[in-house]
Amino acid sequence: MTFNRVHRLTVLAIMVALDVLLTPLFRIEGMAFMSSVVNIIAGTFMTPLYAATMALIVAVIRILTQAGVASV
């Protein structure tokens, strides 16, 4: 049971890092941002609770680093 939780938290940390790094770099034209794609993948491979936690963590990281603000 503990191994499963540690495994999921490790995958969650990797998915958060990928989401933060890939979203500014890639965008599927005419579709959702890469962040939405990563959230769907997280919801599929892990439970929706982990996917919601991942989305919240990524949102806080973007707010704190101002990565979500487009500069003109």
TIFIVO-342423 format. One record per atom (N, C-alpha, C, O): x, y, z; residue number from 1. Coordinates in nm, 4 decimals, always signed. Atoms other than C-alpha are relative to their C-alpha. Layout:
N
{{X; Y; Z}; NUM}
...
This chain:
72
{{+0.0815; -0.1191; +0.0000}; 1}
{{+0.0000; +0.0000; +0.0000}; 1}
{{+0.0862; +0.1258; +0.0000}; 1}
{{+0.0563; +0.2211; -0.0720}; 1}
{{-0.0870; -0.1166; -0.0060}; 2}
{{+0.2798; +0.2438; +0.0860}; 2}
{{+0.0756; +0.0182; -0.1302}; 2}
{{+0.0963; +0.1309; -0.1754}; 2}
{{-0.0711; -0.0087; +0.1265}; 3}
{{+0.4686; +0.1577; -0.2324}; 3}
{{-0.0883; +0.0620; -0.1076}; 3}
{{-0.0408; +0.1420; -0.1883}; 3}
{{+0.0915; -0.0528; +0.0996}; 4}
{{+0.1613; +0.2365; -0.4415}; 4}
{{-0.0153; +0.1512; +0.0160}; 4}
{{-0.0190; +0.2242; -0.0831}; 4}
{{+0.0151; -0.1436; -0.0232}; 5}
{{+0.1220; +0.5784; -0.2775}; 5}
{{+0.1272; +0.0753; -0.0386}; 5}
{{+0.1205; +0.1821; -0.0995}; 5}
{{-0.1274; -0.0636; +0.0358}; 6}
{{+0.4907; +0.6624; -0.3169}; 6}
{{+0.0157; +0.0031; -0.1519}; 6}
{{+0.0631; +0.1015; -0.2087}; 6}
{{-0.0078; +0.0069; +0.1464}; 7}
{{+0.4742; +0.5510; -0.6789}; 7}
{{-0.0889; +0.1068; -0.0630}; 7}
{{-0.0466; +0.1756; -0.1559}; 7}
{{+0.0913; -0.1010; +0.0557}; 8}
{{+0.1729; +0.7730; -0.7484}; 8}
{{+0.0500; +0.1412; +0.0257}; 8}
{{+0.0379; +0.2276; -0.0612}; 8}
{{-0.0535; -0.1334; -0.0287}; 9}
{{+0.3326; +1.0726; -0.5760}; 9}
{{+0.1212; +0.0312; -0.0876}; 9}
{{+0.1407; +0.1457; -0.1285}; 9}
{{-0.1140; -0.0196; +0.0893}; 10}
{{+0.6487; +1.0222; -0.7816}; 10}
{{-0.0465; +0.0323; -0.1412}; 10}
{{+0.0062; +0.1230; -0.2056}; 10}
{{+0.0555; -0.0275; +0.1333}; 11}
{{+0.4482; +1.0078; -1.1033}; 11}
{{-0.0656; +0.1377; -0.0020}; 11}
{{-0.0565; +0.2089; -0.1020}; 11}
{{+0.0604; -0.1321; -0.0095}; 12}
{{+0.2567; +1.3156; -0.9874}; 12}
{{+0.1052; +0.1099; -0.0105}; 12}
{{+0.0843; +0.2093; -0.0801}; 12}
{{-0.1072; -0.0997; +0.0051}; 13}
{{+0.5814; +1.5080; -0.9348}; 13}
{{+0.0579; +0.0110; -0.1410}; 13}
{{+0.0879; +0.1207; -0.1881}; 13}
{{-0.0518; -0.0019; +0.1374}; 14}
{{+0.7064; +1.4083; -1.2791}; 14}
{{-0.0994; +0.0677; -0.0936}; 14}
{{-0.0601; +0.1453; -0.1807}; 14}
{{+0.1020; -0.0613; +0.0854}; 15}
{{+0.3764; +1.5080; -1.4404}; 15}
{{-0.0084; +0.1512; +0.0230}; 15}
{{-0.0306; +0.2270; -0.0714}; 15}
{{-0.0006; -0.1439; -0.0293}; 16}
{{+0.3861; +1.8471; -1.2634}; 16}
{{+0.1176; +0.0667; -0.0708}; 16}
{{+0.1024; +0.1726; -0.1317}; 16}
{{-0.1177; -0.0567; +0.0661}; 17}
{{+0.7385; +1.9079; -1.3919}; 17}
{{-0.0192; +0.0059; -0.1515}; 17}
{{+0.0151; +0.1060; -0.2144}; 17}
{{+0.0252; +0.0005; +0.1445}; 18}
{{+0.6404; +1.8083; -1.7459}; 18}
{{-0.1022; +0.1059; -0.0381}; 18}
{{-0.0873; +0.1732; -0.1401}; 18}
{{+0.1033; -0.0993; +0.0291}; 19}
{{+0.3318; +2.0285; -1.7321}; 19}
{{+0.0566; +0.1409; +0.0040}; 19}
{{+0.0264; +0.2227; -0.0829}; 19}
{{-0.0578; -0.1344; -0.0113}; 20}
{{+0.5279; +2.3326; -1.6164}; 20}
{{+0.0967; +0.0273; -0.1149}; 20}
{{+0.1025; +0.1394; -0.1655}; 20}
{{-0.0988; -0.0200; +0.1061}; 21}
{{+0.7991; +2.2786; -1.8790}; 21}
{{-0.0596; -0.0013; -0.1402}; 21}
{{-0.0180; +0.0776; -0.2251}; 21}
{{+0.0498; +0.0171; +0.1365}; 22}
{{+0.5944; +2.1735; -2.1813}; 22}
{{-0.1069; +0.1006; -0.0415}; 22}
{{-0.1199; +0.1305; -0.1603}; 22}
{{+0.1099; -0.0886; +0.0360}; 23}
{{+0.3017; +2.4150; -2.1645}; 23}
{{+0.0460; +0.1265; -0.0727}; 23}
{{-0.0167; +0.1634; -0.1720}; 23}
{{-0.0417; -0.1178; +0.0773}; 24}
{{+0.4943; +2.7269; -2.2708}; 24}
{{+0.0645; -0.0357; -0.1342}; 24}
{{+0.0702; +0.0485; -0.2239}; 24}
{{-0.0726; +0.0368; +0.1213}; 25}
{{+0.6796; +2.5318; -2.5410}; 25}
{{-0.0899; -0.0519; -0.1120}; 25}
{{-0.0686; -0.0196; -0.2289}; 25}
{{+0.0822; +0.0649; +0.1008}; 26}
{{+0.4076; +2.3351; -2.7187}; 26}
{{-0.1445; +0.0440; +0.0120}; 26}
{{-0.1954; +0.0683; +0.1214}; 26}
{{+0.1421; -0.0276; +0.0041}; 27}
{{+0.0559; +2.4166; -2.8264}; 27}
{{-0.0564; -0.0695; -0.1214}; 27}
{{-0.0031; -0.0567; -0.2317}; 27}
{{+0.0674; +0.0645; +0.1110}; 28}
{{-0.1748; +2.2095; -3.0392}; 28}
{{-0.0935; +0.1039; -0.0611}; 28}
{{-0.1887; +0.1474; +0.0037}; 28}
{{+0.0751; -0.1076; +0.0632}; 29}
{{-0.3173; +2.4606; -3.2863}; 29}
{{-0.1475; -0.0368; -0.0127}; 29}
{{-0.1820; -0.1473; -0.0546}; 29}
{{+0.1426; +0.0206; +0.0095}; 30}
{{-0.6929; +2.4970; -3.2721}; 30}
{{-0.0564; -0.0881; +0.1090}; 30}
{{-0.1761; -0.1169; +0.1103}; 30}
{{+0.0461; +0.0872; -0.1085}; 31}
{{-0.7107; +2.2789; -2.9638}; 31}
{{+0.0464; +0.0567; +0.1336}; 31}
{{+0.0829; +0.1739; +0.1434}; 31}
{{-0.0325; -0.0434; -0.1354}; 32}
{{-0.6337; +2.2961; -2.5945}; 32}
{{+0.1508; +0.0187; +0.0167}; 32}
{{+0.2307; -0.0278; -0.0645}; 32}
{{-0.1398; -0.0146; -0.0356}; 33}
{{-0.3075; +2.3977; -2.4363}; 33}
{{+0.0562; -0.1349; +0.0416}; 33}
{{-0.0197; -0.2276; +0.0700}; 33}
{{-0.0650; +0.1249; -0.0402}; 34}
{{-0.0573; +2.1261; -2.3507}; 34}
{{-0.0350; -0.0347; +0.1442}; 34}
{{-0.0363; -0.1521; +0.1810}; 34}
{{+0.0366; +0.0241; -0.1384}; 35}
{{-0.1568; +2.1672; -1.9872}; 35}
{{-0.1275; -0.0837; +0.0092}; 35}
{{-0.1374; -0.1726; +0.0938}; 35}
{{+0.1238; +0.0781; -0.0006}; 36}
{{-0.5041; +2.0329; -2.0625}; 36}
{{+0.0260; -0.1439; -0.0417}; 36}
{{-0.0342; -0.2364; +0.0128}; 36}
{{-0.0335; +0.1349; +0.0443}; 37}
{{-0.3561; +1.7349; -2.2441}; 37}
{{+0.0677; -0.0774; +0.1133}; 37}
{{+0.0366; -0.1943; +0.1357}; 37}
{{-0.0687; +0.0653; -0.1116}; 38}
{{-0.1284; +1.6565; -1.9486}; 38}
{{-0.0991; -0.0301; +0.1126}; 38}
{{-0.0880; -0.1338; +0.1779}; 38}
{{+0.1016; +0.0259; -0.1025}; 39}
{{-0.4257; +1.6895; -1.7100}; 39}
{{-0.0863; -0.1201; -0.0365}; 39}
{{-0.1212; -0.1993; +0.0509}; 39}
{{+0.0790; +0.1156; +0.0436}; 40}
{{-0.6257; +1.4391; -1.9165}; 40}
{{+0.0807; -0.1283; +0.0163}; 40}
{{+0.0275; -0.2304; +0.0600}; 40}
{{-0.0857; +0.1180; -0.0169}; 41}
{{-0.3318; +1.1980; -1.9180}; 41}
{{+0.0120; -0.0358; +0.1476}; 41}
{{+0.0078; -0.1536; +0.1828}; 41}
{{-0.0092; +0.0262; -0.1443}; 42}
{{-0.2959; +1.2351; -1.5400}; 42}
{{-0.1301; -0.0577; +0.0530}; 42}
{{-0.1279; -0.1480; +0.1367}; 42}
{{+0.1283; +0.0536; -0.0443}; 43}
{{-0.6667; +1.1737; -1.4896}; 43}
{{-0.0230; -0.1414; -0.0473}; 43}
{{-0.0952; -0.2175; +0.0170}; 43}
{{+0.0152; +0.1351; +0.0528}; 44}
{{-0.6438; +0.8605; -1.7027}; 44}
{{+0.0888; -0.0985; +0.0739}; 44}
{{+0.0427; -0.2060; +0.1126}; 44}
{{-0.0938; +0.0924; -0.0627}; 45}
{{-0.3359; +0.7040; -1.5459}; 45}
{{-0.0115; -0.0037; +0.1512}; 45}
{{+0.0150; -0.1067; +0.2133}; 45}
{{+0.0169; -0.0052; -0.1449}; 46}
{{-0.4036; +0.8174; -1.1901}; 46}
{{-0.1473; +0.0307; +0.0272}; 46}
{{-0.2272; +0.0355; -0.0663}; 46}
{{+0.1390; -0.0326; -0.0309}; 47}
{{-0.7261; +0.9010; -1.0092}; 47}
{{-0.0265; +0.1479; -0.0280}; 47}
{{+0.0672; +0.2276; -0.0340}; 47}
{{+0.0311; -0.1420; +0.0217}; 48}
{{-0.9101; +1.2276; -1.0760}; 48}
{{+0.0445; +0.0902; +0.1145}; 48}
{{+0.0708; +0.2085; +0.0932}; 48}
{{-0.0481; -0.0795; -0.1132}; 49}
{{-0.8090; +1.3428; -0.7277}; 49}
{{+0.1456; +0.0421; -0.0201}; 49}
{{+0.1816; +0.1564; +0.0080}; 49}
{{-0.1393; -0.0330; +0.0288}; 50}
{{-0.4413; +1.3269; -0.8247}; 50}
{{+0.0094; +0.1000; -0.1159}; 50}
{{+0.0952; +0.1882; -0.1147}; 50}
{{-0.0011; -0.0936; +0.1130}; 51}
{{-0.5184; +1.5071; -1.1529}; 51}
{{-0.0403; +0.1400; +0.0454}; 51}
{{+0.0184; +0.2387; +0.0009}; 51}
{{+0.0407; -0.1308; -0.0521}; 52}
{{-0.6978; +1.7875; -0.9681}; 52}
{{+0.1096; +0.0604; +0.0868}; 52}
{{+0.1333; +0.1811; +0.0822}; 52}
{{-0.1121; -0.0469; -0.0814}; 53}
{{-0.4095; +1.8116; -0.7213}; 53}
{{+0.1128; +0.0504; -0.0883}; 53}
{{+0.1745; +0.1528; -0.0589}; 53}
{{-0.1043; -0.0413; +0.0929}; 54}
{{-0.1655; +1.8313; -1.0107}; 54}
{{-0.0345; +0.1346; -0.0635}; 54}
{{+0.0515; +0.2221; -0.0735}; 54}
{{+0.0415; -0.1253; +0.0617}; 55}
{{-0.3650; +2.1080; -1.1783}; 55}
{{+0.0120; +0.1166; +0.0983}; 55}
{{+0.0515; +0.2265; +0.0595}; 55}
{{-0.0119; -0.1049; -0.1007}; 56}
{{-0.3747; +2.3058; -0.8532}; 56}
{{+0.1455; +0.0373; +0.0253}; 56}
{{+0.1788; +0.1554; +0.0354}; 56}
{{-0.1430; -0.0261; -0.0226}; 57}
{{-0.0001; +2.2694; -0.7951}; 57}
{{+0.0606; +0.0766; -0.1166}; 57}
{{+0.1366; +0.1712; -0.0965}; 57}
{{-0.0533; -0.0682; +0.1184}; 58}
{{+0.0799; +2.3731; -1.1531}; 58}
{{-0.0516; +0.1433; -0.0064}; 58}
{{+0.0234; +0.2341; -0.0425}; 58}
{{+0.0552; -0.1358; +0.0012}; 59}
{{-0.1529; +2.6737; -1.1265}; 59}
{{+0.0715; +0.0892; +0.1008}; 59}
{{+0.1010; +0.2048; +0.0708}; 59}
{{-0.0709; -0.0786; -0.1013}; 60}
{{+0.0174; +2.7893; -0.8059}; 60}
{{+0.1424; +0.0308; -0.0459}; 60}
{{+0.1912; +0.1419; -0.0257}; 60}
{{-0.1359; -0.0244; +0.0510}; 61}
{{+0.3621; +2.7474; -0.9639}; 61}
{{-0.0020; +0.1076; -0.1071}; 61}
{{+0.0844; +0.1952; -0.1086}; 61}
{{+0.0078; -0.1019; +0.1058}; 62}
{{+0.2547; +2.9511; -1.2663}; 62}
{{-0.0304; +0.1374; +0.0561}; 62}
{{+0.0240; +0.2369; +0.0080}; 62}
{{+0.0324; -0.1295; -0.0600}; 63}
{{+0.1066; +3.2256; -1.0498}; 63}
{{+0.1232; +0.0575; +0.0710}; 63}
{{+0.1520; +0.1767; +0.0601}; 63}
{{-0.1164; -0.0486; -0.0742}; 64}
{{+0.4183; +3.2459; -0.8321}; 64}
{{+0.1153; +0.0394; -0.0905}; 64}
{{+0.1918; +0.1297; -0.0567}; 64}
{{-0.1096; -0.0327; +0.0907}; 65}
{{+0.6574; +3.2518; -1.1285}; 65}
{{-0.0416; +0.0929; -0.1130}; 65}
{{+0.0404; +0.1297; -0.1971}; 65}
{{+0.0535; -0.0870; +0.1053}; 66}
{{+0.4367; +3.4690; -1.3486}; 66}
{{+0.0149; -0.0623; -0.1385}; 66}
{{+0.0247; +0.0099; -0.2377}; 66}
{{-0.0153; +0.0680; +0.1284}; 67}
{{+0.4686; +3.2069; -1.6236}; 67}
{{-0.1280; +0.0033; -0.0823}; 67}
{{-0.1237; -0.0134; -0.2042}; 67}
{{+0.1260; -0.0018; +0.0730}; 68}
{{+0.1011; +3.2332; -1.7138}; 68}
{{-0.0337; +0.1368; -0.0572}; 68}
{{-0.1363; +0.1518; -0.1235}; 68}
{{+0.0265; -0.1346; +0.0478}; 69}
{{+0.1249; +3.6047; -1.7947}; 69}
{{+0.0706; +0.0219; -0.1324}; 69}
{{+0.1921; +0.0049; -0.1425}; 69}
{{-0.0587; -0.0280; +0.1310}; 70}
{{+0.1786; +3.6918; -2.1583}; 70}
{{+0.0496; +0.1436; -0.0024}; 70}
{{-0.0267; +0.2364; +0.0246}; 70}
{{-0.0546; -0.1353; +0.0085}; 71}
{{+0.4080; +3.9891; -2.2009}; 71}
{{-0.0119; +0.0502; -0.1428}; 71}
{{+0.0094; -0.0238; -0.2389}; 71}
{{+0.0198; -0.0591; +0.1335}; 72}
{{+0.3418; +4.2256; -2.4887}; 72}
{{+0.1114; +0.0956; -0.0290}; 72}
{{+0.1142; +0.1563; -0.1360}; 72}
